[in-house]
């Protein structure tokens, strides 16, 4: 689902300077492969399943569980790191396109990124059990029903069931 955004962003960076594509791709891999898993995924109930050594969610399926499970909300610093990663990953191509004076292409990239974010929110974030994630869009009633059916998770979140 994110492939068009990454391909278009990579194209902008490649057009400016080929070697700049390497640190951008390495940051994407390190962010989604390690950093995001630490600051966001480690709060997810899926992450707390002790019998699983890898993540079994839609977002990072198959990624190793490298960090300790930390139920509950993300800290302010974790949210800042989470958002900063997205700003760097998705903002770098915009900055490069504007630097190259490719305003129409930067507009297309912004629309494509917005469409990806909208699709993510509508198709996945509205049904995700990682309530710590800043993108989580599950409504309160569904969230409360989840906690009623999962009292261990509810206790970890200091919720009343």
PAZAPA-4460 file (N, C-alpha, C; in steps of 0.05 Angstrom, whole numbers, plus 32768, in hexadecimal, padded with zeros to 4 digits):
% residues 161
    n_x    n_y    n_z   ca_x   ca_y   ca_z    c_x    c_y    c_z   seq   type   mol
   8010   7FE8   8000   8000   8000   8000   8011   8019   8000     1      X     A
   8028   8018   800C   803A   802F   800E   804E   8030   7FF6     2      X     A
   804E   801C   7FE6   8061   801A   7FD0   8061   8033   7FBE     3      X     A
   804A   803D   7FB5   804B   8055   7FA4   8058   806D   7FB1     4      X     A
   8053   8070   7FCB   805F   8086   7FD9   807E   8083   7FDB     5      X     A
   8087   806B   7FE1   80A4   8066   7FE3   80B1   8068   7FC8     6      X     A
   80A4   805D   7FB3   80B0   805F   7F98   80B2   807C   7F8E     7      X     A
   809D   808B   7F92   809D   80A7   7F89   80B2   80B7   7F99     8      X     A
   80B2   80B3   7FB4   80C6   80C1   7FC4   80E2   80B9   7FBD     9      X     A
   80E7   809F   7FB9   8101   8096   7FB0   8109   80A1   7F96    10      X     A
   80F7   80A4   7F84   80FC   80B0   7F69   8106   80CD   7F6D    11      X     A
   80F9   80DD   7F7D   8101   80F9   7F82   811E   80FA   7F8C    12      X     A
   8123   80E9   7FA0   813E   80E9   7FAD   8153   80E0   7F99    13      X     A
   814D   80CB   7F8A   815F   80C1   7F76   8165   80D6   7F61    14      X     A
   8151   80E5   7F58   8155   80FA   7F44   8168   8110   7F4E    15      X     A
   8167   8116   7F68   8178   812A   7F73   8195   8120   7F75    16      X     A
   8198   810A   7F82   81B3   80FE   7F86   81AF   80E0   7F8C    17      X     A
   81BA   80CF   7F7B   81B6   80B2   7F7F   81BE   80A8   7F9A    18      X     A
   81D5   80B1   7FA3   81DF   80A7   7FBD   81CE   80AF   7FD4    19      X     A
   81BE   80C4   7FD2   81AC   80CC   7FE8   8196   80B7   7FED    20      X     A
   8191   80A7   7FD9   817C   8093   7FDB   8184   807E   7FF0    21      X     A
   819E   8078   7FF2   81A8   8064   8005   81A1   806B   8022    22      X     A
   81A8   8083   802C   81A1   8088   8048   8183   808A   804D    23      X     A
   8174   8093   8039   8157   8094   803C   814B   8078   803F    24      X     A
   8154   8066   802E   814A   804A   802F   8154   803D   8049    25      X     A
   816C   8041   8051   8176   8036   806A   8166   8041   8082    26      X     A
   815F   805A   8081   814F   8065   8097   8133   8058   8097    27      X     A
   8127   8054   8080   810D   8047   807E   810F   802B   808B    28      X     A
   8123   801C   8083   8126   8001   808D   812B   8001   80AB    29      X     A
   813C   8012   80B5   8142   8013   80D1   812A   801D   80E1    30      X     A
   811C   8031   80D6   8104   803B   80E4   80EF   8026   80E7    31      X     A
   80E6   801B   80D0   80D0   8007   80D1   80D9   7FEC   80DD    32      X     A
   80F3   7FE6   80DB   80FC   7FCC   80E4   8105   7FCC   8101    33      X     A
   810C   7FE3   810D   8115   7FE4   8128   8109   7FF9   8139    34      X     A
   810A   8012   8130   8101   8029   8140   80E3   8028   8145    35      X     A
   80D4   8026   812F   80B6   8026   8133   80AE   800E   8144    36      X     A
   80BB   7FF7   8141   80B4   7FE0   8151   80B9   7FE6   816E    37      X     A
   80CE   7FF4   8174   80D4   7FFA   8191   80C0   800F   819C    38      X     A
   80BC   8025   818E   80AB   803A   8199   808D   8036   8197    39      X     A
   8084   8026   8184   8068   8023   8180   805F   8005   8182    40      X     A
   806B   7FF4   8173   8062   7FD8   8172   8065   7FCA   818D    41      X     A
   8079   7FD1   819C   807D   7FC3   81B6   8067   7FC9   81CA    42      X     A
   8055   7FDB   81C4   803D   7FE0   81D5   8025   7FD0   81CD    43      X     A
   8026   7FC2   81B7   800F   7FB4   81AB   800A   7F99   81B9    44      X     A
   7FF1   7F92   81BD   7FEB   7F78   81C8   7FF6   7F61   81B8    45      X     A
   7FF8   7F64   819E   8004   7F4F   818D   8021   7F4A   8196    46      X     A
   802F   7F60   819C   804B   7F5E   81A4   804E   7F4F   81BE    47      X     A
   803A   7F50   81CF   803B   7F42   81E9   8035   7F25   81E8    48      X     A
   802E   7F1A   81D1   8028   7EFD   81CF   8042   7EED   81D2    49      X     A
   8047   7EE0   81E9   8061   7ED5   81F0   8069   7EBD   81DD    50      X     A
   8056   7EB0   81D2   805C   7E99   81C1   8067   7EA0   81A5    51      X     A
   8064   7EBA   819E   806D   7EC3   8184   8087   7ED2   8186    52      X     A
   8099   7ECB   8174   80B4   7ED9   8173   80B5   7EEF   815E    53      X     A
   80A0   7EEF   814D   809F   7F04   8139   8083   7F11   813A    54      X     A
   8081   7F29   812E   8067   7F37   812E   8054   7F2A   811A    55      X     A
   803B   7F28   8121   8027   7F1C   8110   8011   7F30   810A    56      X     A
   8018   7F49   8108   8004   7F5E   8102   8006   7F65   80E4    57      X     A
   7FF3   7F75   80DB   7FF3   7F7D   80BF   800A   7F8F   80B7    58      X     A
   8014   7F9F   80CA   8027   7FB4   80C3   8044   7FA9   80C1    59      X     A
   804C   7F9A   80D4   8068   7F91   80D5   806A   7F72   80D7    60      X     A
   8059   7F65   80C8   8058   7F47   80C9   8073   7F3B   80C4    61      X     A
   807B   7F2A   80D7   8094   7F1C   80D4   80AC   7F2A   80E0    62      X     A
   80A9   7F42   80E9   80C0   7F51   80F6   80C5   7F44   8111    63      X     A
   80DF   7F41   8118   80E6   7F35   8132   80DE   7F47   8149    64      X     A
   80D7   7F3A   815F   80D0   7F49   8177   80EB   7F4C   8187    65      X     A
   80F7   7F63   8183   8112   7F69   818E   8110   7F76   81AA    66      X     A
   80FA   7F82   81B0   80F7   7F92   81C8   80E4   7F85   81DC    67      X     A
   80E5   7F8F   81F4   80D3   7F85   8209   80B7   7F90   8203    68      X     A
   80A2   7F80   8209   8086   7F89   8207   8081   7F9E   821C    69      X     A
   8076   7FB4   8214   8071   7FCB   8226   8054   7FD4   8222    70      X     A
   8041   7FC7   822F   8025   7FCE   822C   801F   7FEA   8236    71      X     A
   800A   7FF5   822B   8001   8010   8233   8008   8024   821D    72      X     A
   8004   803D   8224   8007   8053   8211   8024   8059   820B    73      X     A
   8029   8065   81F4   8044   806E   81ED   804B   8087   81FD    74      X     A
   8064   808A   8204   806D   80A3   8212   806E   80BA   81FE    75      X     A
   8071   80D2   8208   8073   80E9   81F6   808B   80E6   81E4    76      X     A
   80A2   80DD   81EF   80BA   80DA   81DF   80B6   80C5   81C9    77      X     A
   80A8   80AF   81D0   80A3   809A   81BC   8092   80A5   81A5    78      X     A
   807E   80B5   81AC   806D   80C1   8198   807D   80D4   8186    79      X     A
   808F   80E3   8193   809F   80F6   8184   80B1   80E7   8171    80      X     A
   80BE   80D1   8179   80CF   80C1   8168   80BE   80B5   8152    81      X     A
   80A7   80AB   8158   8095   809F   8144   808E   80B3   812E    82      X     A
   8086   80CB   8136   807E   80DF   8122   8097   80EA   8113    83      X     A
   80AD   80ED   8121   80C6   80F7   8114   80CE   80E4   80FE    84      X     A
   80CC   80CA   8103   80D3   80B7   80EE   80C2   80BA   80D5    85      X     A
   80A8   80BD   80D9   8097   80C1   80C2   809D   80DC   80B4    86      X     A
   80A3   80F0   80C3   80A9   810A   80B7   80C2   8108   80A6    87      X     A
   80D6   80FA   80B0   80EF   80F7   80A1   80EA   80E6   8088    88      X     A
   80DD   80D0   808B   80D9   80BE   8074   80C8   80CA   805F    89      X     A
   80B2   80D6   8067   809F   80E1   8052   80A4   80FE   804C    90      X     A
   80B3   810C   805D   80B9   8128   8058   80D1   812C   8047    91      X     A
   80E5   811A   8048   80FD   811D   8038   80F7   811F   801A    92      X     A
   80E6   810E   800F   80E0   8111   7FF2   80D2   812B   7FEB    93      X     A
   80C1   8135   7FFD   80B4   814F   7FF8   80C9   8165   7FF7    94      X     A
   80DC   8165   800A   80F1   8179   800B   8102   8178   7FF2    95      X     A
   8108   815F   7FE9   8119   815C   7FD1   810A   8166   7FB9    96      X     A
   80F0   815F   7FB6   80E0   8168   7F9F   80DE   8186   7F9E    97      X     A
   80DA   8192   7FB5   80D9   81B0   7FB6   80F4   81BC   7FAF    98      X     A
   8109   81B0   7FB9   8124   81B9   7FB3   8129   81B8   7F95    99      X     A
   811E   81A4   7F88   8121   81A0   7F6B   810D   81B1   7F5B   100      X     A
   80FC   81BF   7F6A   80E7   81CF   7F5E   80D3   81BF   7F4D   101      X     A
   80CD   81A7   7F57   80BA   8195   7F4B   80A0   8197   7F5C   102      X     A
   8093   81AD   7F59   807C   81B2   7F6B   8064   81A0   7F64   103      X     A
   8060   819B   7F4B   8049   8189   7F43   804F   816D   7F4D   104      X     A
   8067   8163   7F4A   806E   8149   7F54   806C   8147   7F72   105      X     A
   8075   815D   7F80   8073   815D   7F9D   8055   815D   7FA5   106      X     A
   8044   816A   7F96   8027   8169   7F9B   801C   814E   7F98   107      X     A
   8025   8140   7F82   801C   8125   7F7D   8025   8113   7F94   108      X     A
   803E   8117   7F9E   8048   8107   7FB4   8038   810C   7FCD   109      X     A
   8032   8125   7FD3   8022   812B   7FEB   8006   811F   7FE9   110      X     A
   7FFA   8120   7FD2   7FDF   8113   7FCE   7FE2   80F5   7FD1   111      X     A
   7FF6   80E9   7FC5   7FFB   80CC   7FC7   7FFF   80C4   7FE4   112      X     A
   800F   80D4   7FF3   8014   80CE   800F   7FFA   80D1   801F   113      X     A
   7FEB   80E5   8019   7FD1   80E9   8027   7FBE   80D2   8022   114      X     A
   7FBD   80C9   8009   7FAC   80B2   8002   7FB5   8099   8010   115      X     A
   7FCF   8095   8013   7FDA   807E   8021   7FD2   8080   803F   116      X     A
   7FD5   8097   804B   7FCE   809B   8067   7FB0   8097   806B   117      X     A
   7FA0   80A1   8059   7F83   809D   805B   7F7C   8080   8059   118      X     A
   7F87   8072   8045   7F82   8055   8042   7F8B   8045   805A   119      X     A
   7FA2   804C   8065   7FAC   803F   807D   7F98   8043   8094   120      X     A
   7F8F   805B   8098   7F7C   8061   80AE   7F62   8052   80AA   121      X     A
   7F57   8052   8092   7F3D   8046   808C   7F3E   8027   808D   122      X     A
   7F54   801B   8082   7F55   7FFE   807F   7F62   7FF0   8096   123      X     A
   7F75   7FFD   80A3   7F84   7FEF   80B8   7F82   7FFC   80D4   124      X     A
   7F88   8015   80D5   7F89   8023   80EF   7F6E   8024   80FD   125      X     A
   7F59   8021   80EF   7F3E   8021   80FB   7F37   8006   8107   126      X     A
   7F48   7FF2   8103   7F43   7FD7   810E   7F5B   7FCB   811E   127      X     A
   7F6F   7FDB   8123   7F87   7FD2   8130   7F85   7FD1   814E   128      X     A
   7F90   7FBD   815A   7F8F   7FBA   8178   7FA6   7FC8   8186   129      X     A
   7FB8   7FD5   8177   7FCD   7FE4   8184   7FC2   8000   818A   130      X     A
   7FB6   8002   81A1   7FA9   801B   81A9   7FBE   8031   81B0   131      X     A
   7FD7   8029   81B3   7FEC   803C   81B9   7FF4   804D   81A1   132      X     A
   7FF0   8042   8189   7FF8   804F   8171   7FEA   8069   816C   133      X     A
   7FF9   807E   8166   7FEC   8098   8160   7FD9   8097   8149   134      X     A
   7FDC   8084   8137   7FCA   8082   8120   7FB1   8071   8125   135      X     A
   7FB0   8065   813D   7F9A   8053   8143   7F7F   8062   8141   136      X     A
   7F6C   8056   8132   7F53   8062   812E   7F3B   8052   8137   137      X     A
   7F40   803F   8148   7F2A   802E   8152   7F18   803F   8164   138      X     A
   7EFE   803E   8160   7EEC   804E   8170   7EEA   8043   818D   139      X     A
   7EE3   8054   819F   7EE3   804E   81BC   7ED2   8036   81C3   140      X     A
   7EBB   8033   81B6   7EAA   801C   81BC   7EB7   8002   81B5   141      X     A
   7EC3   8000   819E   7ED1   7FE8   8195   7EE9   7FE3   81A8   142      X     A
   7EF7   7FF8   81AF   7F0E   7FF5   81C0   7F05   7FEA   81DC   143      X     A
   7EF0   7FF4   81E6   7EE6   7FEB   8200   7EDD   7FCE   81FF   144      X     A
   7ED0   7FC6   81E9   7EC9   7FA9   81E6   7EE1   7F98   81E5   145      X     A
   7EF6   7FA1   81D8   7F10   7F92   81D7   7F1A   7F8E   81F3   146      X     A
   7F1A   7FA4   8203   7F24   7FA2   821E   7F13   7F8F   822F   147      X     A
   7EF9   7F8E   822B   7EE8   7F7C   823A   7EEF   7F5F   8233   148      X     A
   7EF5   7F59   821A   7EFC   7F3E   8212   7F19   7F37   8218   149      X     A
   7F29   7F4B   821E   7F45   7F46   8223   7F4D   7F54   823D   150      X     A
   7F45   7F49   8254   7F49   7F57   826E   7F67   7F5A   8275   151      X     A
   7F78   7F48   826C   7F95   7F4A   8271   7F9F   7F64   8264   152      X     A
   7F98   7F68   824B   7FA1   7F81   823D   7F94   7F99   824B   153      X     A
   7F7B   7F97   8252   7F6D   7FAD   8260   7F7C   7FB5   8279   154      X     A
   7F84   7FA1   8289   7F93   7FA7   82A2   7FAD   7FB5   829C   155      X     A
   7FBA   7FAC   8287   7FD4   7FB8   827F   7FD0   7FD5   8277   156      X     A
   7FB9   7FDB   826C   7FB3   7FF7   8264   7FA5   8006   827A   157      X     A
   7FA2   7FFA   8292   7F95   8006   82A9   7F78   800F   82A2   158      X     A
   7F6B   7FFD   8294   7F4F   8002   828C   7F3C   7FF4   829F   159      X     A
   7F24   7FFF   82A1   7F0F   7FF2   82B0   7EFF   7FE0   829D   160      X     A
   7EFD   7FC6   82A4   7EED   7FB4   8293   7ED3   7FAC   82A1   161      X     A
***
